[in-house]
Amino acid sequence: MMKRLAPLALLLLIFTQPAAADSREREQLKRSIIKIYTTAAAPDYFNPWALLNAQQLSGSGAVIDGERILTNAHVVANGSFIQVQRHGDAKKFRARVQFVSHDADLALLTVEDDSFFKGTRPLAMGELPDLQEEVTVYGYPIGGKSLSITRGVLSRVEHQYYAHAESYLMAGQIDAAINPGNSGGPVISNGRIVGVAMQTNQSQGAENLGYFVPPSVIEHVLEDAGDGVHQGFPELGAITQSMESPAMKQAADLDDSQEGALIVKVFEDSPAAQVLRPGDVLLEVDGYAVASDRTVEWSENQRTNYHYAVDQYHVGDQLPVRFSRNGEVRSAQIELAAAPPSRSLVLSEQYDQRPRYYIYGGVVFVPLNMNLIKRWGNNWHSKAPIDYLYARNQWGDARRRELVVALKVLPAAVNLGYHDWKNWIIDSVNGSPVADFEEFAQLMESNEQSFVELRDQAGYRMVLDAADAREQQPFILQTYHIPNRHSQGLFSTLAQGEGGE
């Protein structure tokens, strides 16, 4: 015969059982939060054949399905050695990057030792909470060894510039600081991942504001990672302008009830070039009505940039659009393509890659990119050469896809008279315009004239004796301890290793 519980004991049992279950659930969740240790050795873009001193970095991550760890791309960028550690465990395990999306600032890690995942439970993906809902951020901020748990309220969701790769994607904002080390940690709601902590708001006057990668971006990356080939977020390939001016709307033959974004530029090789042209007005994207300020209502009473609709698609998908041309409303499908590394003459910052360079006659030539510009430090906006900064606002085209610069001169007899030249943008080689760095290197390499004449757009020139350049090349490389005269793979016709000649 079973013994009956007294009323007080019964009440204690009712309340303690759920509490104990909640405690076990929290402890199980903590086991799935990972600390990440990265040794990062970034290239030195002032000396593109060398690496900067290695740095020891730390971040956070979470175990998800497939025995993978979800974290930020910037936590493991340029990583040469990565280790991971479970909550409450002193042992570190070797890990490697399985997939990375620098645009979305997300990465997936795998661990070489399968026993690492024993005792962990993969966290499932959840839906974005409503505004003003509380979320919890897990991670290891400021390099601490103990797990930190902070709470904040979801205050805003809209497009933001991601600091890591300067991409423009949806982001959630919470009123909780995201400190170094927190990066990559999961944002949790109801036991599910609803975001990945990525950056803090460092604007003057902003306090305890952090941003996270929302579920829509995470899911896009996870789907992209399915085949292991990174395609990223597709591009439309059109530049637009707001149409809040009544006069502009009238000039575009829109009536009072119509709103949209004015197409001001369409890149020749982009998906939009098959459908849109400058002067058209983009009215709808994927059924979302585009307002005059270029926003769409992606959720009830919440607006963000119309690129939100494009970002839901993948490369090769058909994107439905409606637009107005000379007052006539048209509908079309645009087959989306992968975005190029950059539409600007200055390539955006790259990671996990070695710099391209070419040395001729002791002159070091490199393509202009944001990696080089940011070598001027945190104040690069004011310290980098003005020509470099100006070029960031210029669009590339088929005639000029990127800029080539003479970074510096390694003093030698062949380059006498140019020893103080540096950061010089080159326009032509022996009268032939330069479209990109590879074409420049081929022009230099295939030169059969007695001299090589380089010019800039203003007409200034550098002239080098071709025979002297070839003769002195080994001496210059030896003198300045440079292993190769060009970056590996620059010339597909040259065998590897020939660069040291």
Disulfide bonds with the S-S distance in Angstrom:
none
